[in-house]
């Protein structure tokens, strides 16, 4: 089971991999570009998922997206949206964590610390400092810590319904 989940969860890594098609940028710039895309990916998934279920509801003449369900047993497009987002983020979570920590993955060589993704880039110097603080720190706070805390919040909030 874990092998299948691991294979599926790395799918996000391969979907957003410009390494093979981009040949003009340095390895560091490609790495930073991927960091920006992965930082935006959960928000993109959220917007695409919302648009899909909102528009599907409009096309099928379903009850309005934000309307409360008539009966507890009914399944609304909003419920389907929540399940979609939860499932996709669950599969992307390992990749999001790996990328967040990747900005801090440095190797000591000759008394200096270099980024493992590009051993020509010195860690915490110039652009790497801002990328590590803004994107690395942001991803650690919002994705690595924030997503599990958000799940815990919603589980506790709805514990009487589980």
Secondary structure, DSSP 8 states (H G I E B T S, - for coil): -HHHHHHHHTHHHHHT-TTTT--SS-HHHHHHHHHHHHHHHHHHHHHHHHHHHHHHHHHTT-S-TTS--SSTT---HHHHHHHHHHHHHHHHHHHHHHHHHHTT-EEEETTEEEETT-TTSBTTSTHHHHHIIIIIHHHIIIIIIHHHHHHHHHHHHTGGG-
